[in-house]
Amino acid sequence: MLPTKSRTDAAVERFDWLSVTFLLGAVLLCYYLVPLLSLVLSQPPAVIIQRLTRPDVVSAATTSLTASAVSTAIASLFGLPLAYWIARADGRVKTVVTALVVLPLVLPPIVSGMVLLTVVGPNSFLGELATANGIQLTRSVAGIVLAQTFVSSPFVVVTAKAAFESVDRSLEYASQSLGKSRLATFRRVTLPLAWPGILAGITLAFARAIGEFGATIMLAYYPRTMPVQIWVSFTTLGLENTFPVAVILVGIAVATLGILNVLGTNPLE
């Protein structure tokens, strides 16, 4: 007869296993938390506030916020219809289109910038056409918006797609059976039910856009965004001078998490 474990032995074994998993997880959490705390506490608040008013910091923050708002609006305008179409489509075409949407998320940002330069760069057809009409698609706010839209718009599409797919189709059918058009059904049934997920995707897209560095620096070194300004300050003036802009970006990241928590939506689940 094989010996059996007592309840005490099983409880001890379970406690040991939970202790080990908690310890390993705690190490990783500390790895996340300690650098953030070190950044915030490394400089006196008065010094950081004083440096926040420097012209280069104000200019970078203004450029980033403006360009990110525009790129997020563009991503939402074009991304939501695409997300709805993918959510209601079937077959291989849906798979291919979804893969194309996700591709900018897995491309290295520098490569994204290179890809965009082949289309809107100074020597490209579109670049030369825009220049001939007095429009600069690179080294301008337009270049920043193009870069940010490319890397951030997938967040709108993917998250909104999941939100649309979560809507009970029977509610849409019931609305149409009552004589409502597809547009009216979308506006009065589908959109309100999917809105928390859509807003979460828009929030993530804005946060991603404002933190974009690789593609942005390829298309538009000037005017400088906050990530580019951090790089310039670090390479020319040292680590201490990067803190003010870095603190702003951390604050935006924390605010993004707060909005997602209020919405009760986690797009990564």
C-alpha positions in Angstrom: 0.0 0.0 0.0 1.4 3.4 -1.1 1.8 6.0 1.7 -0.6 8.9 1.4 0.2 12.5 2.2 -1.4 13.9 5.3 -3.4 17.1 5.1 -0.6 18.8 7.0 2.1 17.7 4.5 -0.2 18.9 1.6 -0.7 22.2 3.3 3.0 22.7 3.9 3.8 21.7 0.3 1.2 24.2 -1.0 2.5 26.9 1.3 6.1 26.4 0.0 5.0 26.5 -3.6 3.0 29.7 -3.1 5.9 31.2 -1.3 8.3 30.5 -4.1 5.9 31.8 -6.8 5.2 35.0 -4.7 9.0 35.5 -4.2 9.7 35.2 -7.9 6.8 37.4 -8.8 7.8 40.0 -6.2 11.3 40.3 -7.7 9.9 41.1 -11.1 7.5 43.6 -9.6 10.4 45.3 -7.8 12.2 45.4 -11.2 9.2 47.4 -12.5 8.7 49.6 -9.5 12.1 50.5 -8.3 13.3 52.3 -11.5 10.1 54.4 -11.6 10.5 55.4 -8.0 14.2 56.1 -8.6 13.3 58.4 -11.5 10.6 60.3 -9.5 12.8 60.6 -6.3 16.1 61.3 -7.9 15.6 65.0 -8.2 13.9 67.4 -5.7 10.4 68.3 -6.9 11.3 72.1 -6.9 14.2 71.4 -9.4 12.0 69.3 -11.7 9.2 71.9 -11.7 11.8 74.6 -12.5 13.2 72.6 -15.4 9.7 71.9 -16.7 9.4 75.6 -17.7 12.5 75.5 -19.9 11.7 76.5 -23.5 12.9 73.3 -25.0 10.8 71.2 -22.6 7.7 73.3 -23.2 8.2 73.1 -26.9 8.7 69.4 -26.9 5.6 68.8 -24.7 3.5 71.1 -26.9 4.6 69.3 -30.1 4.0 65.9 -28.6 0.6 66.6 -27.2 -0.6 68.3 -30.4 0.7 65.7 -32.8 -0.5 62.8 -30.6 -4.0 64.3 -30.4 -4.1 64.6 -34.2 -2.7 61.2 -34.8 -5.2 59.6 -32.3 -8.1 61.4 -34.1 -6.9 60.1 -37.5 -6.5 56.6 -36.0 -10.0 56.7 -34.6 -11.6 58.1 -37.8 -10.2 55.4 -40.0 -9.6 52.7 -37.4 -13.1 52.3 -36.0 -14.7 51.5 -39.4 -12.0 49.0 -40.1 -12.4 47.4 -36.7 -16.1 47.0 -37.2 -15.6 45.5 -40.6 -13.1 43.0 -39.3 -15.4 42.1 -36.3 -18.3 41.3 -38.7 -16.2 39.6 -41.4 -15.4 35.9 -41.8 -12.9 33.7 -43.6 -9.3 34.1 -44.7 -9.7 37.7 -45.7 -10.4 38.6 -42.1 -7.3 36.7 -41.0 -5.1 38.5 -43.5 -6.4 41.9 -42.7 -6.0 41.4 -39.0 -2.4 40.3 -39.6 -1.7 43.5 -41.6 -3.2 45.6 -38.8 -1.1 43.9 -36.1 2.1 44.2 -38.2 3.1 47.7 -37.1 2.9 46.5 -33.4 5.6 43.9 -34.0 7.9 45.9 -36.3 10.8 47.6 -34.6 10.0 51.3 -34.5 13.2 52.2 -36.5 12.1 49.8 -39.2 8.6 51.4 -39.2 10.4 54.7 -39.8 12.4 53.3 -42.7 9.2 51.8 -44.3 7.5 55.1 -44.1 10.4 57.0 -45.6 10.2 54.8 -48.7 6.6 56.1 -49.1 6.7 59.7 -47.9 10.4 60.5 -47.8 11.9 63.4 -49.8 12.9 61.2 -52.7 9.6 59.3 -52.9 6.8 60.1 -55.3 4.5 61.3 -52.5 7.3 63.2 -50.9 8.2 65.1 -54.1 4.6 65.7 -54.9 3.9 67.2 -51.4 7.1 69.3 -51.6 6.1 70.7 -55.0 2.8 71.9 -53.4 4.5 73.4 -50.4 3.9 70.6 -47.9 6.7 68.9 -46.0 5.9 65.3 -45.1 9.2 64.9 -43.2 11.0 67.2 -40.7 7.7 68.6 -39.8 4.7 68.1 -37.5 3.1 66.2 -40.5 6.0 63.7 -40.3 5.5 63.2 -36.6 1.8 62.6 -37.1 2.5 60.1 -39.9 4.9 58.2 -37.7 2.7 58.2 -34.7 -0.4 57.1 -36.6 1.5 54.2 -38.1 2.6 52.8 -34.8 -0.4 53.7 -32.6 -3.5 53.1 -34.8 -3.4 49.3 -34.4 -4.3 49.8 -30.8 -7.6 51.4 -31.9 -8.3 48.7 -34.4 -7.4 45.7 -32.3 -9.2 46.9 -29.2 -12.3 48.2 -31.0 -12.5 44.9 -32.9 -12.6 43.0 -29.6 -15.2 45.4 -28.3 -17.4 45.0 -31.3 -17.1 41.2 -31.2 -18.2 41.2 -27.6 -21.6 42.8 -28.5 -24.4 40.3 -28.6 -25.4 39.9 -32.2 -29.0 39.0 -31.2 -29.4 42.6 -30.0 -28.5 43.9 -33.4 -30.8 41.5 -35.1 -33.6 42.5 -32.8 -33.1 46.2 -33.6 -33.1 45.5 -37.3 -36.3 43.4 -37.0 -38.0 46.4 -35.4 -37.3 48.4 -38.6 -34.1 50.1 -37.6 -31.4 50.5 -40.3 -27.9 49.2 -40.0 -26.6 52.7 -39.3 -29.3 53.3 -36.6 -28.6 49.9 -35.1 -24.9 50.7 -35.0 -25.4 54.1 -33.5 -28.0 53.1 -30.8 -27.0 49.5 -30.0 -23.6 48.5 -31.1 -21.6 51.6 -30.4 -22.9 52.3 -26.8 -22.3 48.6 -25.8 -18.8 48.6 -27.3 -17.8 52.2 -26.3 -15.8 51.3 -23.1 -13.5 49.1 -25.1 -13.3 51.6 -27.9 -12.3 54.4 -25.5 -9.7 52.1 -24.0 -8.2 51.6 -27.4 -8.2 55.3 -28.1 -6.5 55.9 -24.8 -3.8 53.3 -25.5 -3.3 54.8 -29.0 -2.7 58.3 -27.5 -0.3 57.0 -24.9 1.6 55.0 -27.6 1.7 58.0 -29.9 3.1 60.3 -27.3 5.8 57.9 -26.4 6.9 57.1 -29.9 10.6 57.6 -30.6 12.0 55.3 -33.3 9.8 56.0 -36.2 9.5 59.7 -35.2 13.2 60.4 -35.2 13.5 58.8 -38.7 10.8 61.0 -40.2 11.0 64.2 -38.1 14.0 65.0 -35.9 12.6 68.5 -35.8 10.4 69.7 -34.3 11.3 67.6 -31.3 8.8 65.5 -29.5 9.3 64.6 -25.8 11.0 61.2 -26.5 13.4 62.9 -29.0 14.1 65.7 -26.5 14.9 63.1 -23.9 17.5 61.5 -26.3 19.0 64.9 -27.2 19.2 66.0 -23.6 20.8 62.7 -22.5 23.4 62.6 -25.3 24.4 66.3 -24.9 23.7 67.3 -21.3 23.6 64.1 -19.3 21.0 62.0 -17.5 19.9 64.7 -15.0 18.6 67.0 -17.7 16.3 64.3 -19.1 14.3 64.0 -15.8 11.6 66.7 -16.4 10.4 65.3 -19.7 10.7 61.7 -18.5 8.5 62.6 -15.5 5.9 64.0 -17.8 5.8 60.8 -19.8 5.6 58.6 -16.7 2.7 60.8 -15.5 0.9 60.2 -18.9 1.5 56.5 -18.5 0.0 56.4 -15.0 -2.9 58.5 -16.2 -3.5 56.0 -19.0 -3.6 53.2 -16.5 -6.0 55.1 -14.4 -8.4 55.7 -17.3 -8.3 52.0 -18.2 -9.0 51.1 -14.6 -12.0 53.5 -14.5 -13.3 52.0 -17.7 -12.9 48.6 -16.3 -11.4 47.4 -19.6 -8.1 45.6 -20.1 -7.5 45.3 -23.8 -4.7 42.8 -23.1 -7.0 40.2 -21.7 
